Amino acid sequence: MDFEDGASLEDLGYPETLNRFDTEGKPEFVAKFQNLMCVFDSIKCCKFIIFEGISLTQLAETLNLVTGFNISKEELLKAGE
């Protein structure tokens, strides 16, 4: 998946798609999205919903509804880390 050229995630601090050729801020971007991908892998959720505009908040809310958990988006990312 090419998150630098097609996805934005405001909850992670990226309201717009990044220029894939820029290097500034790239380490933080990669780390945040790697943690997010670990979350998706752990909950067995399709990653393509990011391109359809799901937010991290919505993902946490959905997980809470399905499981009965009470996890915040920050805790979800920490779990992915």
C-alpha positions in Angstrom: 0.0 0.0 0.0 1.2 3.4 -0.8 0.1 5.7 2.0 2.3 8.5 0.7 0.4 8.7 -2.5 -3.2 8.1 -1.7 -4.2 8.1 1.9 -4.6 10.7 4.6 -5.4 10.1 8.2 -6.2 13.3 10.2 -6.2 11.3 13.5 -2.5 10.6 13.0 -1.7 14.2 12.1 -1.9 13.8 8.3 -5.1 15.6 7.0 -3.7 15.6 3.5 -1.7 13.1 1.4 2.0 13.6 1.8 4.3 14.3 -1.1 6.1 11.0 -1.5 9.3 12.7 -2.6 9.6 14.9 0.6 11.9 13.5 3.3 10.9 15.9 6.1 8.8 14.2 8.7 9.1 10.8 7.0 10.4 8.8 10.0 7.5 9.8 12.2 5.1 9.1 9.3 6.5 5.6 8.8 6.4 4.8 12.5 2.8 5.9 12.9 1.6 4.0 9.9 3.5 0.9 10.9 1.8 1.0 14.3 -1.5 1.5 12.6 -0.9 -1.5 10.3 -0.1 -3.6 13.3 -3.5 -2.7 14.7 -5.2 -3.7 11.4 -3.3 -7.0 11.3 -4.2 -7.7 14.9 -7.9 -7.1 14.6 -8.0 -8.8 11.1 -9.4 -5.7 9.4 -9.0 -4.8 5.7 -6.5 -2.0 5.3 -8.2 -0.6 2.2 -10.9 1.1 4.3 -8.3 3.8 5.1 -8.6 4.9 1.4 -12.3 5.1 1.9 -11.9 7.6 4.7 -12.3 5.7 8.0 -10.8 7.5 10.9 -8.8 6.1 13.8 -11.6 7.3 16.0 -14.2 5.3 14.0 -12.0 2.3 14.1 -11.7 2.4 17.9 -15.4 3.0 18.2 -16.2 0.0 16.0 -13.8 -2.2 17.9 -15.4 -1.1 21.2 -18.9 -1.9 19.8 -17.9 -5.3 18.5 -15.8 -6.4 21.6 -17.3 -4.5 24.5 -13.9 -2.9 25.1 -13.5 0.7 26.0 -10.3 1.6 24.2 -9.3 5.0 23.0 -7.7 5.8 19.7 -4.4 6.5 21.6 -4.6 3.2 23.4 -5.2 1.5 20.1 -2.1 3.0 18.5 -0.1 2.1 21.6 -1.2 -1.5 21.2 -0.1 -1.4 17.6 3.3 -0.1 18.8 
